[in-house]
């Protein structure tokens, strides 16, 4: 999450999210933007730019879905989802025993940060780290993972194409 990063790096990433990502996605009609994370952890200008980009791209029926995780923790997403399930259950008068007996994956999934998106087919992990780093713990259980030595801001279109090519080559029947 953002708290673990150097302040200069965070400032740079926030400016990048505001100027490049939000503006580009808003103008490029091939994408529908989703943001996973806690926008209240971000500077107001960054949160506003991302919210506006999400709203501007919401109704693009034929667009691809691009989800950006910013201010995000997979563990915190699961905690928030469970809280959402419990809040909903409490509002309907269900007790803990009933909740525990009837809780389903679908119920948890409905309370994730971006519940409308399917599980990830491919996760691209930048920075050269060979670990998930608290990322998409629920949604990436069956995902292919591509590791890239570049940090995210240096990630280029050619790097995306390489990851997609590799993914295409090793794709196997899922859910055996």
C-alpha positions as semicolon CSV with decimal commas, in nm:
position;residue;x (nm);y (nm);z (nm)
1;X;0,000;0,000;0,000
2;X;0,094;0,364;-0,022
3;X;0,213;0,390;0,337
4;X;0,505;0,159;0,261
5;X;0,643;0,374;-0,021
6;X;0,878;0,670;-0,028
7;X;0,686;1,002;-0,041
8;X;0,859;1,112;-0,364
9;X;0,755;0,784;-0,529
10;X;0,397;0,825;-0,406
11;X;0,384;1,184;-0,536
12;X;0,511;1,069;-0,875
13;X;0,262;0,782;-0,894
14;X;-0,027;1,010;-0,798
15;X;0,066;1,262;-1,068
16;X;0,096;0,975;-1,314
17;X;-0,250;0,847;-1,218
18;X;-0,400;1,194;-1,255
19;X;-0,239;1,302;-1,578
20;X;-0,155;0,996;-1,780
21;X;-0,390;0,723;-1,669
22;X;-0,710;0,916;-1,601
23;X;-0,675;1,148;-1,902
24;X;-0,566;0,875;-2,144
25;X;-0,840;0,631;-2,050
26;X;-1,103;0,906;-2,068
27;X;-0,996;0,991;-2,426
28;X;-0,923;0,636;-2,546
29;X;-1,265;0,482;-2,602
30;X;-1,136;0,124;-2,600
31;X;-1,137;0,106;-2,219
32;X;-1,378;0,115;-1,928
33;X;-1,187;0,210;-1,613
34;X;-1,243;0,051;-1,272
35;X;-1,052;0,143;-0,959
36;X;-0,990;-0,110;-0,683
37;X;-0,873;0,040;-0,358
38;X;-0,952;0,303;-0,104
39;X;-0,970;0,635;-0,281
40;X;-0,994;0,815;0,053
41;X;-0,626;0,728;0,106
42;X;-0,529;0,925;-0,205
43;X;-0,478;1,299;-0,248
44;X;-0,807;1,471;-0,329
45;X;-0,694;1,565;-0,681
46;X;-0,597;1,207;-0,761
47;X;-0,917;1,059;-0,619
48;X;-1,126;1,313;-0,808
49;X;-0,945;1,249;-1,140
50;X;-0,991;0,874;-1,104
51;X;-1,359;0,904;-1,006
52;X;-1,422;1,129;-1,306
53;X;-1,245;0,884;-1,539
54;X;-1,447;0,592;-1,401
55;X;-1,769;0,788;-1,452
56;X;-1,670;0,904;-1,802
57;X;-1,598;0,546;-1,914
58;X;-1,880;0,365;-1,730
59;X;-2,121;0,326;-2,022
60;X;-1,875;0,204;-2,287
61;X;-2,054;-0,118;-2,374
62;X;-1,795;-0,259;-2,617
63;X;-1,488;-0,144;-2,427
64;X;-1,238;-0,365;-2,249
65;X;-1,220;-0,347;-1,871
66;X;-0,909;-0,192;-1,719
67;X;-0,884;-0,218;-1,343
68;X;-0,623;-0,014;-1,161
69;X;-0,540;-0,102;-0,802
70;X;-0,435;0,211;-0,616
71;X;-0,452;0,255;-0,241
72;X;-0,520;-0,118;-0,250
73;X;-0,458;-0,411;-0,018
74;X;-0,594;-0,756;-0,097
75;X;-0,627;-0,839;0,270
76;X;-0,810;-0,516;0,342
77;X;-1,041;-0,581;0,046
78;X;-1,136;-0,917;0,200
79;X;-1,190;-0,758;0,542
80;X;-1,409;-0,489;0,384
81;X;-1,603;-0,753;0,189
82;X;-1,670;-0,956;0,505
83;X;-1,778;-0,637;0,683
84;X;-2,015;-0,570;0,394
85;X;-2,162;-0,920;0,423
86;X;-2,205;-0,879;0,799
87;X;-2,360;-0,531;0,767
88;X;-2,606;-0,655;0,505
89;X;-2,693;-0,959;0,715
90;X;-2,740;-0,751;1,031
91;X;-2,970;-0,512;0,843
92;X;-3,185;-0,808;0,740
93;X;-3,194;-0,948;1,094
94;X;-2,977;-1,255;1,036
95;X;-2,772;-1,380;1,329
96;X;-2,408;-1,489;1,326
97;X;-2,496;-1,857;1,332
98;X;-2,716;-1,820;1,025
99;X;-2,455;-1,608;0,846
100;X;-2,183;-1,865;0,916
101;X;-2,404;-2,152;0,799
102;X;-2,508;-1,987;0,474
103;X;-2,207;-1,774;0,371
104;X;-2,105;-1,835;0,009
105;X;-1,822;-1,729;-0,220
106;X;-2,075;-1,539;-0,430
107;X;-2,186;-1,338;-0,129
108;X;-1,827;-1,234;-0,054
109;X;-1,762;-1,159;-0,422
110;X;-2,059;-0,920;-0,432
111;X;-1,888;-0,706;-0,168
112;X;-1,544;-0,678;-0,329
113;X;-1,423;-0,336;-0,446
114;X;-1,516;-0,407;-0,811
115;X;-1,779;-0,683;-0,784
116;X;-1,885;-0,665;-1,148
117;X;-1,553;-0,786;-1,282
118;X;-1,473;-1,153;-1,336
119;X;-1,168;-1,315;-1,183
120;X;-0,843;-1,209;-1,344
121;X;-0,715;-1,425;-1,630
122;X;-0,371;-1,265;-1,621
123;X;-0,194;-1,066;-1,351
124;X;0,115;-0,874;-1,459
125;X;0,350;-0,824;-1,164
126;X;0,598;-0,545;-1,223
127;X;0,911;-0,447;-1,025
128;X;1,096;-0,777;-1,054
129;X;0,938;-0,913;-0,737
130;X;0,834;-1,277;-0,764
131;X;0,542;-1,256;-0,525
132;X;0,183;-1,132;-0,527
133;X;0,238;-0,859;-0,266
134;X;-0,111;-0,859;-0,116
135;X;-0,265;-0,817;-0,462
136;X;-0,601;-0,956;-0,578
137;X;-0,592;-1,237;-0,325
138;X;-0,951;-1,339;-0,401
139;X;-0,963;-1,273;-0,775
140;X;-0,627;-1,418;-0,881
141;X;-0,652;-1,769;-0,742
142;X;-0,666;-1,921;-1,092
143;X;-0,479;-1,649;-1,280
144;X;-0,171;-1,678;-1,492
145;X;0,099;-1,447;-1,360
146;X;0,351;-1,262;-1,573
147;X;0,652;-1,118;-1,396
148;X;0,827;-0,813;-1,536
149;X;1,150;-0,658;-1,408
150;X;1,035;-0,302;-1,484
151;X;0,865;-0,080;-1,230
152;X;0,508;0,010;-1,321
153;X;0,576;0,364;-1,450
154;X;0,835;0,224;-1,694
155;X;0,603;-0,051;-1,822
156;X;0,546;-0,001;-2,196
157;X;0,302;-0,124;-2,454
158;X;0,563;-0,369;-2,587
159;X;0,592;-0,517;-2,236
160;X;0,216;-0,565;-2,227
161;X;0,224;-0,732;-2,568
162;X;0,502;-0,967;-2,454
163;X;0,305;-1,063;-2,144
164;X;-0,006;-1,127;-2,353
165;X;0,191;-1,335;-2,605
166;X;0,338;-1,548;-2,326
167;X;-0,004;-1,583;-2,167
168;X;-0,150;-1,697;-2,499
169;X;0,123;-1,959;-2,540
170;X;0,084;-2,116;-2,198
171;X;-0,290;-2,087;-2,161
172;X;-0,435;-2,419;-2,061
173;X;-0,780;-2,537;-1,985
174;X;-0,885;-2,366;-1,667
175;X;-1,086;-2,506;-1,378
176;X;-0,981;-2,868;-1,424
